[in-house]
Amino acid sequence: TRAITNARRQTKEGNADGVADSLKEALDVFKSLLQPVEAGSQGGLK
């Protein structure tokens, strides 16, 4: 994802705060992708 690409670039630049922000964004995207799967396993989408 774009957030992972940004994290790699910021790592090369030595921008630790930027890396942390980009990885948090990537985690949020990943969690949002999991939500429909979790809802579906509970008997249907909500």
N, CA, C and O atoms as a MOPAC input file, in Angstrom:
PM7 MOZYME 1SCF
protein

 N      0.83100 1    -1.19000 1     0.00000 1
 C      0.00000 1     0.00000 1     0.00000 1
 C      0.87600 1     1.25400 1     0.00000 1
 O      2.09100 1     1.18900 1     0.18300 1
 N      0.24100 1     2.35700 1    -0.20400 1
 C      0.96300 1     3.63100 1    -0.21500 1
 C      1.58900 1     3.90400 1     1.15400 1
 O      2.68800 1     4.45500 1     1.22900 1
 N      0.91300 1     3.53100 1     2.22100 1
 C      1.45400 1     3.77600 1     3.56400 1
 C      2.75300 1     3.00500 1     3.78800 1
 O      3.68600 1     3.52200 1     4.40300 1
 N      2.81500 1     1.77100 1     3.29100 1
 C      4.04100 1     0.97500 1     3.42600 1
 C      5.17100 1     1.60400 1     2.60700 1
 O      6.31200 1     1.67800 1     3.06400 1
 N      4.84800 1     2.04800 1     1.41500 1
 C      5.84300 1     2.71500 1     0.56800 1
 C      6.37100 1     3.96100 1     1.25800 1
 O      7.57600 1     4.21600 1     1.25100 1
 N      5.47400 1     4.73700 1     1.85400 1
 C      5.89300 1     5.94600 1     2.57600 1
 C      6.78700 1     5.58600 1     3.75400 1
 O      7.77600 1     6.27200 1     4.01300 1
 N      6.45000 1     4.52200 1     4.46800 1
 C      7.25300 1     4.10800 1     5.62200 1
 C      8.66700 1     3.73100 1     5.18600 1
 O      9.63800 1     4.07900 1     5.85800 1
 N      8.78500 1     3.03200 1     4.07800 1
 C     10.11700 1     2.66000 1     3.57700 1
 C     10.92900 1     3.89600 1     3.21500 1
 O     12.10900 1     3.99400 1     3.54900 1
 N     10.28900 1     4.83700 1     2.52900 1
 C     10.98300 1     6.06600 1     2.13600 1
 C     11.42500 1     6.84300 1     3.37100 1
 O     12.54900 1     7.34300 1     3.43500 1
 N     10.53400 1     6.93700 1     4.34600 1
 C     10.84800 1     7.69800 1     5.55200 1
 C     11.93900 1     7.01400 1     6.37600 1
 O     12.71600 1     7.68200 1     7.05800 1
 N     11.99500 1     5.68200 1     6.31400 1
 C     13.06700 1     4.96200 1     6.99900 1
 C     14.41500 1     5.34500 1     6.39900 1
 O     15.37900 1     5.59600 1     7.12300 1
 N     14.47300 1     5.38600 1     5.07300 1
 C     15.72100 1     5.77100 1     4.39400 1
 C     16.11600 1     7.19900 1     4.73700 1
 O     17.30200 1     7.52000 1     4.81100 1
 N     15.12000 1     8.05600 1     4.94700 1
 C     15.38200 1     9.46400 1     5.27400 1
 C     15.67900 1     9.65500 1     6.75800 1
 O     16.06900 1    10.74900 1     7.16800 1
 N     15.50300 1     8.61400 1     7.57000 1
 C     15.74400 1     8.72300 1     9.00300 1
 C     14.62000 1     9.40300 1     9.75700 1
 O     14.83400 1     9.92600 1    10.85100 1
 N     13.42700 1     9.40200 1     9.18900 1
 C     12.27200 1    10.07900 1     9.78800 1
 C     11.45100 1     9.08000 1    10.61400 1
 O     10.47300 1     8.51900 1    10.12100 1
 N     11.85200 1     8.86300 1    11.86600 1
 C     11.20100 1     7.85700 1    12.70500 1
 C      9.73900 1     8.19100 1    12.98900 1
 O      8.89600 1     7.29400 1    13.00400 1
 N      9.42900 1     9.45500 1    13.21300 1
 C      8.03900 1     9.84000 1    13.47700 1
 C      7.16300 1     9.58200 1    12.25500 1
 O      6.03200 1     9.11100 1    12.38300 1
 N      7.68000 1     9.88700 1    11.09000 1
 C      6.94100 1     9.64100 1     9.85800 1
 C      6.70300 1     8.16100 1     9.62400 1
 O      5.63400 1     7.75900 1     9.16500 1
 N      7.71600 1     7.34400 1     9.94600 1
 C      7.57600 1     5.89300 1     9.80500 1
 C      6.45800 1     5.39600 1    10.70400 1
 O      5.61900 1     4.60500 1    10.27400 1
 N      6.44100 1     5.85200 1    11.94400 1
 C      5.41200 1     5.41700 1    12.88900 1
 C      4.02200 1     5.80500 1    12.39600 1
 O      3.09300 1     5.00100 1    12.46900 1
 N      3.87300 1     7.01900 1    11.90000 1
 C      2.57200 1     7.46800 1    11.38800 1
 C      2.13100 1     6.64300 1    10.18200 1
 O      0.96400 1     6.26600 1    10.07700 1
 N      3.05800 1     6.36300 1     9.27800 1
 C      2.71900 1     5.59100 1     8.08400 1
 C      2.32000 1     4.16600 1     8.44700 1
 O      1.38600 1     3.61400 1     7.86500 1
 N      3.02000 1     3.57100 1     9.40100 1
 C      2.68700 1     2.20100 1     9.79600 1
 C      1.35400 1     2.14800 1    10.53800 1
 O      0.61500 1     1.17300 1    10.40500 1
 N      1.04100 1     3.17800 1    11.31200 1
 C     -0.27500 1     3.24300 1    11.95800 1
 C     -1.37300 1     3.32700 1    10.90600 1
 O     -2.42100 1     2.69500 1    11.03800 1
 N     -1.12700 1     4.11400 1     9.85800 1
 C     -2.10100 1     4.23500 1     8.77200 1
 C     -2.29600 1     2.88500 1     8.07500 1
 O     -3.42400 1     2.48900 1     7.78100 1
 N     -1.19200 1     2.18500 1     7.81500 1
 C     -1.28300 1     0.87200 1     7.17100 1
 C     -2.06100 1    -0.10400 1     8.04700 1
 O     -2.84900 1    -0.90000 1     7.53500 1
 N     -1.85300 1    -0.05300 1     9.34700 1
 C     -2.57700 1    -0.92300 1    10.26900 1
 C     -4.06600 1    -0.60500 1    10.26400 1
 O     -4.89300 1    -1.51700 1    10.29100 1
 N     -4.41300 1     0.66500 1    10.23200 1
 C     -5.82800 1     1.05500 1    10.16300 1
 C     -6.48700 1     0.52400 1     8.89200 1
 O     -7.62200 1     0.04900 1     8.92700 1
 N     -5.77100 1     0.60500 1     7.77300 1
 C     -6.30600 1     0.08700 1     6.50800 1
 C     -6.50700 1    -1.41700 1     6.61300 1
 O     -7.54500 1    -1.93900 1     6.20700 1
 N     -5.52300 1    -2.10900 1     7.15500 1
 C     -5.61000 1    -3.55900 1     7.30300 1
 C     -6.79600 1    -3.94600 1     8.18400 1
 O     -7.54800 1    -4.86300 1     7.85400 1
 N     -6.95900 1    -3.24400 1     9.30500 1
 C     -8.08400 1    -3.53400 1    10.20200 1
 C     -9.41700 1    -3.27700 1     9.51700 1
 O    -10.37100 1    -4.02700 1     9.72400 1
 N     -9.49700 1    -2.23200 1     8.70600 1
 C    -10.75400 1    -1.92800 1     8.01900 1
 C    -11.08600 1    -3.00700 1     6.99400 1
 O    -12.25900 1    -3.27500 1     6.73200 1
 N    -10.06900 1    -3.62100 1     6.41900 1
 C    -10.31100 1    -4.71000 1     5.47200 1
 C    -10.81700 1    -5.96400 1     6.17500 1
 O    -11.53300 1    -6.76300 1     5.57100 1
 N    -10.45800 1    -6.14300 1     7.42900 1
 C    -10.87800 1    -7.32700 1     8.17600 1
 C    -12.30500 1    -7.22300 1     8.69500 1
 O    -12.93700 1    -8.25100 1     8.93600 1
 N    -12.82500 1    -6.03300 1     8.87300 1
 C    -14.14900 1    -5.86100 1     9.47400 1
 C    -15.25500 1    -6.63000 1     8.76300 1
 O    -16.02800 1    -7.30500 1     9.44200 1
 N    -15.38100 1    -6.57200 1     7.43500 1
 C    -16.46200 1    -7.33200 1     6.78500 1
 C    -16.33600 1    -8.83800 1     7.00300 1
 O    -17.34600 1    -9.53300 1     7.10900 1
 N    -15.11000 1    -9.34600 1     7.07000 1
 C    -14.89500 1   -10.77100 1     7.30300 1
 C    -15.38700 1   -11.14200 1     8.69400 1
 O    -16.06500 1   -12.15500 1     8.86600 1
 N    -15.05100 1   -10.33100 1     9.68000 1
 C    -15.48100 1   -10.61000 1    11.04800 1
 C    -16.99400 1   -10.53300 1    11.16400 1
 O    -17.60700 1   -11.38300 1    11.81100 1
 N    -17.59800 1    -9.54300 1    10.55700 1
 C    -19.05400 1    -9.40100 1    10.61400 1
 C    -19.71900 1   -10.57300 1     9.90300 1
 O    -20.74700 1   -11.07500 1    10.35800 1
 N    -19.13500 1   -11.01200 1     8.78800 1
 C    -19.70200 1   -12.12800 1     8.03900 1
 C    -19.65700 1   -13.42100 1     8.82300 1
 O    -20.54200 1   -14.26300 1     8.67400 1
 N    -18.64700 1   -13.59600 1     9.65300 1
 C    -18.53900 1   -14.83400 1    10.41700 1
 C    -19.52900 1   -14.86900 1    11.57800 1
 O    -19.71800 1   -15.91100 1    12.20500 1
 N    -20.15600 1   -13.73800 1    11.86200 1
 C    -21.13000 1   -13.68200 1    12.95300 1
 C    -22.55200 1   -13.82400 1    12.43000 1
 O    -23.51300 1   -13.53000 1    13.14100 1
 N    -22.68400 1   -14.26800 1    11.20100 1
 C    -24.02000 1   -14.53000 1    10.68900 1
 C    -24.53500 1   -13.51600 1     9.69800 1
 O    -25.70500 1   -13.57900 1     9.31800 1
 N    -23.71600 1   -12.58900 1     9.26700 1
 C    -24.16800 1   -11.64600 1     8.25100 1
 C    -23.49600 1   -10.30300 1     8.39400 1
 O    -22.97000 1    -9.95700 1     9.45200 1
 N    -23.52300 1    -9.56500 1     7.32700 1
 C    -22.93200 1    -8.22800 1     7.36400 1
 C    -23.81800 1    -7.27900 1     8.13900 1
 O    -25.04300 1    -7.39300 1     8.11600 1
 N    -23.19200 1    -6.34400 1     8.82400 1
 C    -23.95000 1    -5.38500 1     9.63500 1
 C    -23.89200 1    -4.01700 1     9.01100 1
 O    -24.47100 1    -3.07000 1     9.54400 1

